[in-house]
Amino acid sequence: MAASFRKFEIRHRNPDPKTSVLLVIDMQNYFASMAKPIIQPITTTIDLCRRASVPVIFTRHSHKSPADHGMLGEWWNGDLIIDGTPEAELMPEVGRRETETVVEKNTYSAFKGTRLEERLAEMGAEEVIVTGVMTNLCCETTAREAFVRGFRVFFSTDATATSAAELHEATLKNMAFGFAYLVDCKRLQQAFS
């Protein structure tokens, strides 16, 4: 049976490796239960991008003190990722290289208060490829913000994950309908070969 988001996928385009940046969102120990099933597509995507000279930027979500909890503290009843704990660390399986940037954030968006937009502009980026967790929270929020900031967005269908299939599908429908070109490892391999 075809994925339900496919009926909304009416626009097709491949990312341009000369102007793209890969965003690997929040692949942290805290999210290991939902992230482990996508380790293979994430590492394949990272490898494809590296081989095509597409820069890779990782994000890491954590909180340093109650002052930066914001609405997330209320929404998640204080169950937050605390900086300096093992849960806050990137999963070693993603294979981040020392030379690759890590954007530190404390909300769903990788743009809010992080200088990510300025970094992308300095790199000459016009497109972002969004991967990671959670599909419907940090990945979707970052993709929407990238779109409204003028970046062409590519959203991975197989290198994103969340806590429930329905939430994943809902985000893919939203992305295809109004914000992003959908891609998977196979399409990236074709685009970058």
Salt bridges, closest charged atoms under 4 A:
GLU9 OE1 - ARG6 NH1 2.53
GLU9 OE2 - HIS12 ND1 3.95
GLU9 OE2 - ARG187 NH1 3.56
ASP26 OD2 - LYS105 NZ 2.88
ASP47 OD2 - ARG51 NE 2.99
ASP68 OD1 - HIS63 ND1 3.20
ASP83 OD1 - ARG60 NH2 2.58
ASP83 OD2 - LYS64 NZ 3.14
GLU93 OE2 - LYS36 NZ 3.24
GLU100 OE1 - ARG50 NH2 2.77
GLU104 OE1 - ARG60 NH2 2.89
GLU117 OE1 - ARG149 NH1 2.51
GLU122 OE2 - ARG115 NH2 3.68
GLU127 OE2 - ARG152 NH1 2.75
GLU140 OE2 - ARG144 NH2 2.91
GLU145 OE1 - ARG149 NH2 2.79
